[in-house]
């Protein structure tokens, strides 16, 4: 991860006086993104800034990168995972002069022009100055994992990895964009698909679109855009389910292996669900020395995430740091303002806060750590949100999507909305805009919406929360080959492969214990434990006599858009009691808008603010530690029996034995294993000690571990 920035004059003019100060300030603002190295280049009409966080080839990866003839200059933030194979495919004579994985981009641009990113795998944002044509080339990866923003007027353009960097230039407006922000469906949790392109939240601030190359002619200011990737709209109608599962597993493992490539220490955020656990399992040999980090909150204790994270870490032989978020923990108003300015989004909420604190703990506990693997962005394309949306099966999920689709289309024709205001409905679906209720069309609209949401929320906050601690977030599930495979699953196979993330569960089922591979999805902090997070927000809003609330209400433009009396009345109504009302989070978003409007005018320096003390991990003892403690010893005098819906059967030859639950084979046990020997002796009468005695000391530990798993999964039960 790095910070990149730049200034360029338009109209063939050179940079004026004061530019050096702006470039220096840009480097200061982006220092947290690249604390290892800083370079500033100024030449005629262009100035470039690069701050480096060195994960790959720390000794030989400096930037800016310059072509051998000096005509191309590049600063890039991110990783090109397949740089070696791209370099090997270049025409003869192309030679890499540095150890930077991004150097190959210079050669690709020279040979392929604006189509130079077509075969690149990775996450990146870049600024390339073509001196021969006097053009700037700006680009981002397919999912916008790495950010790049700009402000442009008639005289010049200023660019930065973070919005706050643009404010180093006095010409950049410092105004929150209330109208565009309020019209963003994702922010409002609207009952529609998200069709709008990602917004930057601030007036005069634009972003380079994901999967796009933007070319700016510095002579006349003209821009052209070249889209080099699109989310597939066609289906692989000849696909076979088993073949797709196999290909998915191969691609995911390859993606994980690319993401664990680094010359510095990497960690992993481990939730206890299948996504992050799969990444950990597929890391293979790179698990050696890897530490994992888990948020232990009231919510993750209630939903079992913390317990399962500790368990799978033990099973795979890696340390797991359970970072404790005490029940009464509340960030101070000053700490929240710092987090809000770091993340630059009104969608800053509990999830963002938890991840920010995990990164802070990880860097303090492991000072050499520079990268963090994430299980993020799996749900969006694997069918992971179907049950979260209240669906009982795939057809009901499609029914929910149909309602969102109708809401989206009615938003374009609001005069018709009242006909669908309440059931029963009497108009045909095509009365809205002539479109029939086609499930395939609706599902693809959903995928496009998720693609937009990933850019506006997921990768946005993952980048900022990691960067705030000098860490690079790596996201194996956002390998475009995986996304393309899932997007092209034909309609006939979607119920089989995408309901309950079946394609992922089947693909990694042999690499993970069944307890994790088949564990139902639980939200990170939503669900039964939501009230823990919402109480934190309520306490935050009430702190210091409502200091944050009053500051937000006094911000530029706030009086035109926020009803202060209603805000205060609602907070008084909520009090500090237990609540899982969604209005708490929506109110926080409204106040965040006001606070960002204030921060834009009174921009603080991150280095002058404090995030507060770093949280601590479990050290043993106490009721919180008990939640994730190792499974207690199985009592030797207790009696085991099979659950009523479980059978232990063998094949005619007696070579394999099967544990069958509800009529389906769940486990295959080989003859001669100590676990099988114990299970064959289970009769609902014998004490555990008697069952274990025949397997001896060597088989005792293995059998106890397996019996504990079978108890957790409901195959066995205590009878006495």
C-alpha positions in Angstrom: 0.0 0.0 0.0 1.1 3.5 -0.8 -0.1 7.0 -1.1 0.0 8.7 -4.5 -0.8 12.3 -5.5 0.0 14.8 -8.1 -0.6 18.3 -9.6 -0.7 19.1 -13.2 -1.2 22.4 -15.0 -3.5 22.6 -18.1 -2.9 24.5 -21.2 0.8 23.8 -21.6 1.6 26.0 -18.6 4.2 25.2 -16.0 3.6 24.8 -12.3 3.5 28.1 -10.5 4.9 29.4 -7.3 3.6 27.7 -4.2 3.4 24.3 -5.9 6.3 22.9 -3.8 4.4 23.7 -0.6 1.3 21.9 -1.9 3.3 18.9 -2.9 5.0 18.8 0.5 1.6 19.1 2.3 0.2 16.3 0.1 3.1 14.0 1.2 2.5 14.9 4.8 -1.2 14.1 4.6 -0.6 10.7 2.9 2.3 9.8 5.2 0.2 7.2 7.1 -0.4 5.3 3.9 3.4 5.1 3.2 5.5 5.6 6.3 8.6 3.8 4.8 9.6 6.2 2.1 8.7 9.5 0.5 9.5 10.9 -3.0 8.4 14.1 -4.7 9.0 14.7 -8.4 8.4 18.1 -10.0 9.0 18.7 -13.7 7.5 21.5 -15.8 3.7 21.1 -15.8 3.5 18.0 -13.5 4.4 17.2 -9.9 4.0 13.7 -8.4 4.1 12.5 -4.8 4.7 8.9 -3.6 4.7 7.6 0.0 5.5 3.9 0.3 4.6 1.1 2.6 7.0 -1.7 1.5 5.5 -5.2 1.5 7.3 -6.6 -1.6 11.0 -6.1 -2.3 11.6 -3.4 0.3 15.1 -2.7 -0.9 14.3 -2.2 -4.6 10.8 -1.0 -5.1 11.0 2.8 -5.0 8.9 5.1 -7.1 8.4 7.1 -9.3 9.2 4.5 -11.9 10.6 5.9 -15.1 10.9 4.1 -18.5 14.3 3.5 -19.9 14.0 6.4 -22.4 12.6 8.7 -19.7 9.3 9.4 -21.6 7.0 7.6 -19.1 6.8 8.3 -15.4 4.6 6.2 -13.1 3.4 6.3 -9.4 1.2 3.4 -8.4 -0.5 2.3 -5.2 -1.1 -1.4 -4.8 0.0 -4.8 -6.0 0.3 -6.4 -9.5 0.0 -10.1 -8.5 0.8 -11.6 -11.9 3.7 -9.2 -12.7 6.1 -12.0 -13.4 4.0 -13.7 -16.0 3.1 -10.4 -17.6 6.8 -9.5 -17.9 7.6 -12.9 -19.4 5.0 -12.4 -22.1 6.4 -9.0 -23.2 8.1 -8.9 -26.6 11.8 -9.6 -26.6 14.1 -6.9 -25.3 11.8 -5.7 -22.5 13.8 -5.8 -19.3 12.7 -5.0 -15.8 15.2 -2.6 -14.2 13.8 -2.7 -10.6 12.2 -5.1 -8.2 8.9 -3.3 -8.2 5.9 -5.4 -9.3 4.4 -2.2 -10.8 7.3 -1.6 -13.3 5.7 -4.0 -15.8 2.8 -1.5 -16.2 5.2 0.9 -18.0 6.0 -1.7 -20.6 2.4 -2.8 -20.9 1.3 0.8 -21.6 4.0 1.2 -24.2 2.9 -1.9 -26.0 -0.9 -1.8 -25.6 -1.9 1.8 -25.0 -5.1 2.4 -23.1 -5.8 -1.4 -23.1 -2.7 -2.1 -21.0 -4.6 -3.3 -17.9 -6.7 -5.9 -19.6 -4.7 -8.9 -18.3 -3.4 -7.4 -15.1 -4.5 -9.1 -11.8 -4.2 -7.1 -8.7 -5.4 -4.1 -6.8 -4.0 -0.7 -7.9 -4.5 3.0 -8.6 -2.0 4.8 -10.8 -0.9 8.1 -12.2 1.1 7.8 -15.4 2.6 10.8 -17.1 3.3 10.3 -20.8 5.8 13.1 -21.6 5.8 12.4 -25.3 2.1 13.0 -25.7 1.8 15.5 -22.7 -1.0 13.4 -21.2 -1.8 12.0 -17.8 -3.2 8.5 -17.6 -5.2 7.6 -14.5 -6.6 4.2 -13.7 -7.9 1.9 -11.0 -8.4 -1.8 -10.5 -11.6 -3.6 -11.5 -13.3 -3.2 -8.1 -11.8 0.1 -7.0 -9.9 -1.5 -4.1 -7.3 1.2 -4.3 -8.6 4.8 -4.3 -7.8 7.8 -6.5 -9.6 11.1 -6.3 -9.2 14.4 -8.1 -10.4 18.0 -8.3 -10.1 19.8 -11.6 -10.7 23.4 -12.7 -9.8 25.3 -15.9 -6.2 25.8 -14.7 -5.1 22.5 -13.2 -5.9 19.1 -11.7 -4.9 17.8 -8.3 -5.0 14.1 -7.5 -4.7 12.1 -4.3 -5.2 8.7 -2.8 -7.5 10.3 -0.2 -9.9 13.2 -0.4 -8.3 15.0 2.4 -5.2 15.3 0.3 -7.1 17.4 -2.3 -7.7 20.0 0.4 -4.0 20.7 0.4 -4.7 22.7 -2.7 -6.4 26.0 -1.9 -8.4 25.7 -5.2 -10.3 22.6 -4.0 -13.7 23.5 -2.6 -14.2 22.5 1.0 -17.9 21.8 0.9 -19.9 18.7 1.7 -22.3 17.7 -1.1 -25.5 17.4 0.8 -27.9 16.9 -2.1 -25.9 14.2 -3.9 -25.1 12.4 -0.6 -28.8 12.4 0.5 -29.7 11.0 -2.9 -27.3 8.0 -2.5 -29.6 4.9 -2.1 -26.9 3.0 -0.1 -26.6 5.8 2.5 -30.4 6.0 2.9 -30.8 2.2 3.1 -33.4 2.7 0.3 -35.5 -0.3 -0.8 -34.0 -0.2 -4.2 -31.0 -1.5 -6.1 -28.0 0.8 -6.1 -27.7 2.1 -9.6 -25.9 5.4 -9.0 -22.1 5.5 -9.6 -20.1 5.9 -6.4 -20.2 9.3 -4.9 -17.3 11.1 -3.2 -19.6 13.0 -0.7 -17.8 16.3 -1.4 -18.5 19.1 -3.9 -15.9 19.4 -6.7 -14.3 16.0 -5.8 -14.4 13.2 -8.4 -13.1 9.7 -8.4 -11.4 7.7 -11.1 -14.0 5.0 -11.8 -13.1 1.4 -11.1 -12.1 -0.7 -14.1 -11.4 2.5 -16.1 -8.5 4.3 -17.6 -8.9 8.0 -17.8 -6.6 10.0 -20.2 -6.2 13.7 -19.7 -4.6 15.9 -22.4 -2.7 18.6 -20.5 -2.5 20.8 -23.6 -6.3 21.3 -24.1 -7.8 19.6 -21.0 -9.8 17.0 -23.0 -10.5 13.7 -21.3 -11.3 10.3 -22.6 -12.4 7.2 -20.6 -11.6 3.6 -21.6 -13.5 0.9 -19.7 -11.3 -2.2 -19.7 -13.6 -4.6 -17.7 -17.3 -5.1 -17.1 -19.2 -7.4 -14.9 -20.3 -10.3 -17.1 -23.9 -10.2 -18.4 -23.9 -13.6 -20.1 -24.2 -17.0 -18.6 -22.1 -20.1 -19.1 -25.1 -22.2 -20.2 -23.0 -25.4 -20.7 -21.6 -25.3 -17.2 -21.7 -28.3 -14.9 -22.2 -27.8 -11.2 -19.2 -30.0 -10.1 -17.0 -28.4 -12.7 -17.9 -24.9 -11.5 -17.2 -25.9 -7.9 -13.8 -27.3 -8.8 -12.9 -24.2 -10.8 -14.0 -22.0 -8.0 -11.8 -23.8 -5.5 -8.8 -23.7 -7.8 -9.2 -19.9 -8.5 -9.8 -19.1 -4.9 -6.7 -21.0 -3.8 -4.6 -19.3 -6.5 -5.9 -15.9 -5.4 -5.1 -16.6 -1.8 -1.6 -17.7 -2.7 -1.1 -14.5 -4.7 -2.4 -12.4 -1.8 0.0 -14.0 0.7 3.0 -13.1 -1.4 5.0 -10.6 0.6 8.4 -10.0 2.0 7.0 -8.7 5.3 4.6 -10.2 7.9 1.0 -10.6 7.1 -2.0 -11.1 9.4 -5.6 -12.1 8.9 -8.9 -10.9 10.3 -10.6 -14.1 11.5 -14.3 -13.9 12.1 -15.0 -17.6 12.7 -17.1 -17.8 9.5 -16.3 -19.7 6.4 -14.9 -16.7 4.4 -11.9 -15.8 6.5 -11.5 -19.4 7.6 -11.2 -20.5 4.0 -8.6 -17.8 3.4 -6.6 -19.1 6.4 -6.8 -22.7 5.3 -5.8 -22.0 1.7 -2.8 -19.9 2.8 -1.0 -23.2 3.2 2.7 -22.9 4.2 2.3 -19.1 4.6 0.3 -19.8 7.8 3.6 -20.3 9.5 4.2 -17.2 11.5 0.8 -15.7 10.6 -1.2 -14.2 13.4 -5.0 -13.8 13.3 -7.1 -11.1 14.9 -10.8 -11.3 16.1 -13.1 -8.7 17.5 -14.6 -9.9 20.8 -17.6 -7.7 21.2 -21.0 -8.4 22.8 -22.3 -9.2 19.4 -19.6 -11.6 18.4 -19.9 -13.3 21.7 -23.6 -13.7 21.3 -23.5 -14.9 17.7 -20.6 -17.3 18.2 -18.1 -15.6 15.9 -15.5 -15.2 18.6 -15.7 -18.7 19.9 -15.5 -20.2 16.4 -12.6 -18.0 15.4 -10.6 -19.2 18.5 -11.5 -22.8 17.6 -10.5 -22.8 13.9 -7.3 -20.9 14.8 -6.4 -23.8 17.2 -7.3 -26.4 14.6 -5.1 -24.8 11.9 -2.3 -24.1 14.3 -2.1 -20.3 14.3 -2.2 -17.7 17.1 -5.5 -15.9 17.5 -5.7 -12.5 19.3 -9.2 -11.9 20.7 -9.3 -8.2 21.0 -11.8 -7.2 23.7 -14.3 -4.4 23.2 -15.8 -4.0 26.7 -19.5 -3.6 27.1 -19.2 0.1 28.1 -16.5 1.0 25.6 -17.4 4.2 23.8 -15.1 6.3 21.6 -14.8 9.9 22.7 -16.2 12.6 20.4 -12.6 13.5 19.5 -11.8 9.9 18.6 -14.9 9.6 16.5 -14.1 12.8 14.6 -10.6 11.4 13.9 -12.0 8.1 12.6 -14.6 10.0 10.5 -11.9 12.2 8.9 -9.7 9.1 8.3 -12.4 7.3 6.5 -14.0 10.3 4.7 -17.5 8.7 4.6 -20.8 9.3 6.4 -21.3 5.5 6.4 -18.7 5.3 9.2 -20.4 3.1 11.8 -19.7 0.2 14.3 -18.2 -2.1 11.7 -15.7 0.5 10.6 -14.9 1.3 14.2 -14.2 -2.3 15.1 -11.9 -2.9 12.1 -10.0 0.3 12.8 -9.3 -0.8 16.3 -8.3 -4.3 15.2 -5.7 -2.8 12.8 -4.4 -0.6 15.6 -4.1 -3.6 18.0 -2.4 -5.7 15.3 0.3 -3.1 14.5 1.0 -2.6 18.2 1.1 -6.4 18.9 3.1 -7.2 15.7 5.2 -4.1 14.8 6.5 -5.8 11.7 3.1 -6.6 10.3 2.4 -4.7 7.0 -0.5 -6.5 5.4 -3.9 -7.9 6.5 -5.8 -10.6 4.7 -9.6 -10.3 4.7 -12.5 -12.6 4.0 -14.5 -9.6 2.8 -16.5 -9.4 -0.4 -17.4 -13.1 -0.5 -21.1 -12.7 0.3 -21.8 -10.2 -2.5 -21.3 -12.6 -5.4 -21.7 -16.0 -3.7 -25.3 -15.6 -2.5 -24.2 -14.8 1.0 -26.9 -12.2 1.7 -29.9 -14.2 0.7 -30.8 -15.4 4.2 -29.8 -12.1 5.7 -32.5 -10.5 3.6 -35.1 -12.8 5.2 -35.4 -15.4 2.4 -36.3 -19.0 3.3 -35.1 -20.4 0.0 -34.0 -19.4 -3.4 -37.4 -18.6 -4.8 -38.3 -16.4 -1.9 -34.9 -14.6 -2.3 -35.8 -13.9 -5.9 -39.1 -12.6 -4.7 -37.3 -10.1 -2.4 -35.1 -9.1 -5.3 -38.2 -8.5 -7.4 -39.5 -6.1 -4.9 -36.2 -4.2 -4.9 -36.3 -4.2 -8.7 -39.8 -2.7 -8.7 -38.7 -0.1 -6.2 -35.8 0.8 -8.4 -37.9 1.2 -11.5 -40.6 3.1 -9.7 -37.9 5.6 -8.5 -37.5 6.5 -12.2 -41.3 7.0 -12.5 -42.4 8.3 -9.0 -45.9 9.2 -10.3 -46.7 5.5 -10.4 -45.4 4.7 -7.0 -48.7 5.0 -5.2 -50.2 2.1 -7.1 -47.8 -0.2 -5.2 -48.0 1.6 -1.9 -49.9 -1.2 -0.2 -51.0 -4.7 -1.1 -52.9 -6.1 -2.9 -51.5 -4.8 -6.2 -53.7 -4.7 -9.3 -51.3 -3.5 -12.0 -49.0 -5.7 -14.0 -45.3 -5.4 -13.4 -44.7 -4.2 -16.9 -47.0 -1.2 -16.3 -44.0 0.5 -14.6 -41.7 0.6 -17.7 -42.6 -2.2 -20.0 -40.3 -4.7 -18.5 -41.5 -8.2 -17.6 -40.6 -9.6 -14.2 -37.7 -11.7 -15.6 -35.8 -13.5 -12.8 -32.5 -13.5 -14.7 -32.7 -9.8 -15.5 -33.5 -9.0 -11.9 -30.7 -11.1 -10.5 -28.2 -9.4 -12.8 -29.5 -6.0 -11.6 -28.8 -7.2 -8.1 -25.2 -8.2 -9.0 -24.6 -4.7 -10.5 -26.0 -3.2 -7.3 -23.6 -5.3 -5.2 -20.7 -4.3 -7.5 -21.5 -0.7 -6.8 -21.9 -1.2 -3.0 -18.5 -2.9 -2.8 -17.0 0.3 -4.2 -19.0 2.8 -2.1 -18.7 1.0 1.2 -16.7 -2.2 1.5 -13.4 -1.5 -0.2 -13.6 2.2 0.8 -13.6 1.6 4.5 -11.3 -1.5 4.3 -8.7 0.7 2.6 -9.0 3.6 5.1 -9.2 1.6 8.3 -6.1 -0.4 7.3 -4.2 2.6 6.0 -4.7 4.5 9.2 -2.3 2.0 10.9 0.1 1.7 8.0 -1.4 -1.6 6.9 -2.4 -2.8 3.5 -5.7 -4.8 3.3 -5.7 -7.7 0.8 -9.0 -9.2 -0.4 -8.7 -12.6 -2.1 -12.4 -12.9 -2.9 -12.1 -9.9 -5.2 -10.2 -11.8 -7.8 -12.0 -10.9 -11.0 -11.8 -14.5 -12.2 -13.9 -15.6 -9.2 -16.5 -12.9 -9.7 -16.8 -13.6 -13.4 -17.3 -17.3 -12.6 -20.1 -16.6 -10.2 -21.7 -14.0 -12.4 -21.9 -16.4 -15.3 -23.5 -19.3 -13.3 -26.6 -20.1 -15.4 -30.1 -19.5 -13.9 -30.8 -23.3 -13.6 -27.7 -23.8 -11.3 -28.1 -20.7 -9.1 -30.4 -22.4 -6.5 -27.9 -25.3 -6.2 -24.7 -23.2 -6.1 -25.6 -19.8 -4.7 -28.2 -20.5 -2.0 -26.4 -20.5 1.4 -23.0 -19.9 -0.4 -23.0 -23.5 -1.5 -20.4 -23.1 -4.2 -17.9 -21.9 -1.6 -18.8 -24.5 1.0 -18.4 -27.3 -1.5 -15.2 -25.8 -2.9 -13.4 -25.7 0.5 -15.3 -28.4 2.3 -12.3 -30.8 2.2 -9.9 -28.1 3.5 -12.0 -27.1 6.6 -13.6 -28.9 9.5 -17.3 -29.4 8.9 -18.0 -27.3 12.0 -16.8 -24.3 10.0 -17.6 -25.3 6.4 -21.2 -25.8 7.3 -21.6 -23.1 9.9 -24.5 -20.9 9.1 -23.7 -17.3 8.2 -24.1 -14.7 10.9 -23.7 -10.9 10.3 -20.6 -9.2 11.6 -22.5 -7.1 14.1 -26.1 -7.1 13.0 -28.5 -9.7 14.3 -29.2 -10.7 17.9 -26.2 -8.7 19.2 -27.0 -5.5 17.3 -28.0 -3.7 20.5 -24.4 -3.8 21.8 -23.2 -1.7 18.9 -26.2 0.6 18.9 -25.9 1.3 22.6 -22.3 2.4 21.9 -23.5 4.8 19.2 -26.2 6.2 21.6 -23.6 6.8 24.3 -21.3 8.5 21.7 -24.0 10.8 20.6 -24.9 11.8 24.1 -21.3 12.2 25.3 -20.2 15.7 26.6 -23.8 16.9 26.6 -24.3 15.9 23.0 -21.2 17.7 21.7 -21.1 15.7 18.4 -24.8 16.3 17.8 -24.5 20.1 18.3 -21.4 20.3 16.2 -23.1 18.4 13.4 -26.2 20.6 13.5 -24.1 23.8 13.4 -22.1 22.6 10.3 -22.3 24.5 7.0 -25.5 23.6 5.2 -26.8 21.4 8.1 -29.7 23.7 9.0 -31.1 23.3 5.4 -31.1 19.5 5.6 -31.3 18.3 9.3 -34.2 18.9 11.7 -32.3 19.5 14.9 -35.4 19.3 17.1 -36.3 15.9 15.8 -32.7 14.7 16.3 -32.6 15.8 19.9 -36.1 14.4 20.6 -35.3 11.0 19.2 -32.1 10.8 21.2 -34.1 11.6 24.3 -36.6 8.9 23.4 -34.0 6.3 22.9 -32.2 7.1 26.2 -29.4 4.6 27.0 -31.5 1.5 27.1 -31.2 -1.6 25.0 -32.2 -0.9 21.4 -31.8 -2.5 18.0 -33.8 0.1 16.2 -32.2 0.8 12.8 -33.0 4.5 13.4 -29.9 4.6 15.6 -27.5 3.9 12.7 -29.4 6.1 10.3 -29.2 9.0 12.8 -25.5 8.4 13.1 -25.2 8.7 9.3 -27.1 12.0 9.3 -24.9 13.4 12.0 -21.8 12.1 10.2 -22.8 14.2 7.2 -22.9 17.3 9.3 -19.6 16.4 11.0 -17.9 15.9 7.6 -19.3 19.3 6.4 -17.6 20.8 9.5 -14.3 18.9 9.0 -14.0 19.9 5.4 -13.8 23.5 6.5 -11.8 22.9 9.6 -9.7 20.0 8.3 -7.6 18.6 11.1 -4.2 17.0 10.7 -4.4 13.3 11.5 -1.0 13.5 13.1 -2.3 16.1 15.5 -5.2 13.9 16.7 -5.3 10.9 19.0 -7.2 7.7 18.4 -7.0 6.9 22.1 -5.5 3.9 23.9 -5.1 0.6 22.0 -7.5 -2.1 23.1 -6.3 -5.2 24.9 -6.7 -8.9 24.1 -7.9 -11.7 26.3 -5.3 -12.9 28.8 -7.4 -15.5 30.5 -10.0 -15.5 33.3 -13.2 -13.6 33.7 -16.6 -14.0 32.1 -15.5 -12.6 28.7 -12.6 -15.0 28.5 -14.9 -17.9 29.3 -16.8 -17.2 26.1 -13.9 -18.2 23.9 -12.0 -20.5 26.3 -10.9 -23.9 25.0 -13.5 -26.6 25.2 -13.5 -28.1 28.7 -12.2 -31.6 29.2 -14.7 -34.3 28.4 -15.7 -35.9 31.7 -14.6 -39.5 31.9 -17.7 -40.7 33.9 -20.2 -39.2 31.5 -22.2 -41.4 29.1 -22.4 -40.7 25.4 -25.2 -41.7 23.0 -25.9 -41.0 19.3 -28.5 -38.3 18.6 -31.9 -39.7 17.5 -31.4 -38.6 13.9 -27.9 -40.1 13.6 -26.8 -43.6 12.5 -23.4 -45.3 12.2 -23.3 -47.7 9.3 -20.7 -49.6 7.2 -20.4 -50.8 3.7 -20.7 -54.6 3.0 -16.9 -55.0 3.0 -16.6 -53.2 6.3 -13.7 -51.0 5.0 -15.5 -47.7 5.4 -17.9 -46.5 8.0 -20.4 -43.6 7.6 -22.0 -41.2 10.1 -25.4 -40.4 8.7 -27.6 -37.6 9.9 -31.1 -37.0 8.7 -30.6 -39.7 6.0 -27.5 -38.0 4.5 -23.9 -39.2 4.8 -22.0 -36.5 6.7 -18.7 -38.2 7.6 -16.7 -41.1 6.3 -14.5 -42.9 8.9 -11.7 -45.3 7.9 -11.5 -48.6 9.6 -8.8 -48.7 12.3 -9.1 -45.0 13.4 -9.4 -44.5 17.1 -12.5 -42.3 16.7 -14.3 -45.1 14.8 -13.3 -47.6 17.5 -14.9 -45.4 20.2 -18.0 -44.7 18.1 -18.6 -48.4 17.5 -18.6 -48.9 21.2 -21.1 -46.1 22.0 -24.2 -47.7 23.4 -25.8 -45.0 25.6 -24.7 -46.9 28.7 -20.9 -47.0 28.9 -18.9 -44.2 30.5 -16.5 -42.2 28.3 -13.4 -43.5 30.1 -14.4 -47.1 29.3 -15.0 -46.2 25.7 -11.6 -44.6 25.4 -9.6 -47.3 27.2 -9.2 -49.6 24.2 -7.6 -46.9 22.0 -4.7 -46.3 24.4 -2.9 -43.1 25.1 -1.9 -42.6 21.4 -5.5 -42.6 20.2 -7.0 -40.8 23.2 -6.2 -37.2 22.2 -7.4 -37.7 18.6 -10.6 -39.4 19.7 -11.4 -36.8 22.3 -11.0 -33.9 19.8 -13.3 -35.7 17.3 -15.8 -36.5 19.9 -15.9 -32.8 21.0 -16.6 -31.8 17.4 -19.4 -34.3 17.1 -20.9 -33.1 20.3 -20.8 -29.5 19.0 -22.4 -30.5 15.7 -25.2 -32.5 17.3 -24.1 -36.0 16.3 -23.6 -37.1 19.9 -25.2 -36.1 23.2 -24.6 -36.7 26.9 -27.1 -39.0 28.6 -25.6 -38.9 32.0 
